[in-house]
Structure formats: structure tokens, C-alpha cells
Amino acid sequence: MNTARAAFRTVADACDLPTRPGCAAPRLHDLRHTFAVNTLIDAYRQSGDIDARITALANYLGHVDPVNTYWYLSASPELLALARDRMTAHQHRRRS
């Protein structure tokens, strides 16, 4: 186990973070997922350029291909709802 993971485990254990039934204890890697999802949620809320944000996020996370960054986003109901809302608004504008 590397030093960062060991330090995170020590802090997480000391904080007595709750674990939902059937779920694993929080991991350091979970912070990457949360950061990626929250970064894109912010971009949607600010009506930002999502493609540009994905590219920057992929680079920041060290992904060679932005497609690998989308993996972090697949389990976020809030992010999917924001994407749906943006797509719906775009379709309404095209019809007008």
C-alpha cells in the first residue's frame, strides 16, 4: 500500500466514515470520481463548454484519451439529469 493510500485509510478510519450496507469502505480513488463528477456538474450549471471541460479534466486526471474520463461519470444521476436538461433545451431551440 502506498503512503497516500495508507494516510487516507488512517484519516478515514479516524473519522469513522459511515459505510452503507453492501458497499466497500471509502477509498482514496473515490475522491477522483467525486472530483470528476463535480467538475462536470459545475460546467453544466455554468452552461460551460462540456467538451472543453472533459478534455481539460482528462488531461488533469492523466488520461491519454478523454473517453477514459467518461467512465467516472456513468453513475451520477445528477450529472445525467443535467445533461438531459441541456439536450432537451437544445432540441427546443432547434424547433423554434
Secondary structure, DSSP 8 states (H G I E B T S, - for coil): --HHHHHHHHHHHHHT----TTS----HHHHHHHHHHHHHHHHHHTT--HHHHHHHHHHHHT-SSTHHHHGGGTT-HHHHHHHHHHHHHHHHHHH-
